[in-house]
Amino acid sequence: MSRFRLLPPVRCLGFFCVAIMGLTATAFASSTAPQHPSQTAAAAPAINFAAGDWSSSLATSQIAEFRAPAASPALPSAPAPSAGQYDSSRGGGMWHHAASGLAFEGGFGFNVPESDSIGAGWNLQIGVGVHAGEHFMPLIEYQFIHTGLAQYLIDAEGSDGGFTHIWSFGIDPVYDFAPKASNDFYIKGGGGFYRKVTNFTNAQQGFICDPYYGCYNVTQNVVIDHFSSNQGGWNIGGGYYHRFGGIYGTGKMKFFAEARYLDVLTPAVAGVGPDNTIITAVPADTKLIPVTFGFSW
């Protein structure tokens, strides 16, 4: 059996002092070492694994870590447009709203004579106005009418033929009965300025030169005499609308067919020959019914 020898008291005290110095140096080094910024944040709440609340505690710590600073500066907002200034966020501004209120029309048709001094013919009309509400639309119209001339006037003049031109500018309001229906009716009427020109023609021989066929003889109706008058007039009538819905059902285009009674307040015209006989006479007033087809928007 071997024997253990005890160290001398002085050597034991030395070992004990060395151990104490090592532990002290380790503790000092750990307390003075630089810490990571994430380690300086507020301590996370304690997690109770036994109670099963570790997920909610972890979520709370994540929200606290990514929360925006309380004093974040507010983003600058765009200044509001001044009065009359274009505002793109409202879809077009002043000019867009003004254009959307305008109304236009254009049409072509034929005439039914009501006076015995004129014959059948055709008409053309163009109008512009504004939508003054759902039902009411005032229009400024230009109308051009071409009609034939009564045979007794042609014979009295001693000519081969004749025709009449009437053009006018007038104010003709429209009242629409069902402005949102696909098919509806309207009334229309008004008055304005009318100019009527009656022409007498004779057939004459002439020639036309063409770069492909050369010059050749033709028979042309040449105006040999005419008379005109300026006066007022009025009209009243109505028509039918068929609206086109457009892609989203908001289209403004409409097809129209209308007929109006037109009375041009022309004065009576009489021509007196050398023997005091009437050679040309046109009764007062010119009455006809223009029937027009076209489009409005």
Secondary structure, DSSP 8 states (H G I E B T S, - for coil): --------HHHHHHHHHHHHHHHHHHHHHHHHS---GGGGS-------TTTT-HHHHHHHHHHHHH---TT-----------TT---GGGSSHHHHHHHHTEEEEEEEEEEEE-STTEEEEEEEEEEEEE--SSSEE-EEEEEEEEEEE-HHHHHHHT-SEEEEEEEEEEE--EEES-TTSSEEEEEEEEEEEEEEEEEEEEEEEEEEEETTTEEEEEEEEEEEEEEEEEEEEEEEEEEEEEE---TTS----EEEEEEEEEEE----EEEE-TTS-EEEEE-S-EEEEEEEEEEE-
